[in-house]
Amino acid sequence: MMGNATGIVEVYGLVAAFVACDAGCKAANVTVETFDKNKPGNPDSLSVPLIVAVKFRGRVTDVEAAVEAAKVAAAGVSGVVTTHILTSTEPDTEPMLKINAFDKN
């Protein structure tokens, strides 16, 4: 059986991630998976050298609304790298959504 929709918003920096998360949660009935981080290959050329993924879960329409609100909010802070919506997340993908690099050195 397939799971809920998943919306992923990658933003520049932790502050933008919190702003995006807050906006997305206020805009729709969604839950949030743990943030994930990724250091880009060109950190010295960026004003914020950290990419953070915010992952929303819920019904497709709610996830779409959350991603849109998050995208607008993060654009006003430090910017959005990319967004994507998985309309029906496969069970084998579910464990991957729990992975995060914030607990690692």
HELIX and SHEET records of a PDB file:
HELIX    1   1 LEU A   14  ALA A   27  1                                  14    
HELIX    2   2 PRO A   43  SER A   45  5                                   3    
HELIX    3   3 VAL A   60  ALA A   75  1                                  16    
HELIX    4   4 PRO A   91  THR A   93  5                                   3    
HELIX    5   5 GLU A   94  LEU A   97  1                                   4    
SHEET    1   A 4 THR A  31  VAL A  32  0                                        
SHEET    2   A 4 ILE A  51  GLY A  58 -1                                        
SHEET    3   A 4 ALA A   5  TYR A  12 -1                                        
SHEET    4   A 4 VAL A  80  LEU A  86 -1                                        
SHEET    1   B 3 THR A  31  VAL A  32  0                                        
SHEET    2   B 3 ILE A  51  GLY A  58 -1                                        
SHEET    3   B 3 ASP A  36  ASN A  38 -1                                        
END                                                                             
